[in-house]
Each structure stands twice: as C-alpha cells, then as structure tokens.
Amino acid sequence: MKWKRFLRWPSTPDGQEAAESALRRAKAARKEAEERHPAVTEAAGALRAARQENHFAARFRASIEGRSA
C-alpha cells in the first residue's frame, strides 16, 4: 500500500482557490440551467408536436398519392 502515498497531491492555496472557483462556477451553471428548465420543456413540447404533425402530414400525403411513407 506504499503506492497510495504517491497518489496524493499536497494541498496548496492556489489549488484550493481553483477548486472553490470551479465549484462556484458549477453551482452558478446549475442554477442557470434550472431556471431555464421550464422554457426548455415548453420548447421541446412544441417541437415534439410539430414533428408529430409533420409526420402525420407526410403519411397522409403518401396515402393520397398511393405510396407508403
């Protein structure tokens, strides 16, 4: 188990500051994503409905023309 000693890096003030900064950025990004969630969900629903409507129109057109969609 001597190899475990080599896997640990000493803690440095600069390293701690970088870690805290990265954590703050990650928390801010998560908060921003959570705030956008309702708008994204609404847009996804609208796109899903449009895709389904287009699929129906294509199948209907194909059936009128006598071919399979």
N, C-alpha and C positions, 0 to 999 in steps of 0.2 A: 504494500500500500504506500510505498515511498513515492510512487508516481503522482499521487494526489497532491503532494506539495507543489509540484511543478504546474499544476493546472490552475492554481490560484494566483491572481494578479493582485499586487498590492493596491490598496485603495489610495487614490490621490485626490486632492481637492479639485483639480481640473476634471478628473473623471467623474466625480460626484456631481459637479456643476453640469456637465454634459448630460449625465443621466437624468438629473432633475429637469433640465431644459427639454429633453426628449419626452419625458413624462408629461410635462405641461403642454407641449405641442400635441401629443396624442390625446390628452383629455379634451383639448380645445377642438380637435378634429372630430372626436366622437360626439361632442355636444353639437357641433355644426351639423353633422350627419343626422343626429336625432331630430334636430329642428327641421331638417329638410324632408324627413320621412313622410309626413302626410302629403306633401306636394308630389313627391316621387311616386307614392302609392296611387294617387289620383291620376297622374300622367300615365302610369303603367296600365291602369284600368281603361283609360281612354284609348290607348294604343291597342290593347287587347280587343276591345270592342270593334275598333276599326279593322283590325286584322281579320276578325271573325266575319265582319260584314263583307269585306273584300273576298274572302274565301267563299262565302255564300254566293256572291255575285258571279264569281268565276265559275262555280259549279252550275249555277242557273244558266249562264250564258252557254256553257258547254252542252248542257242538256237540250237547250233550244237548237243548237247547231248540230245536234246528233253525235256528239263525241263525248268521251269520258274525260273528267277533269283530273 
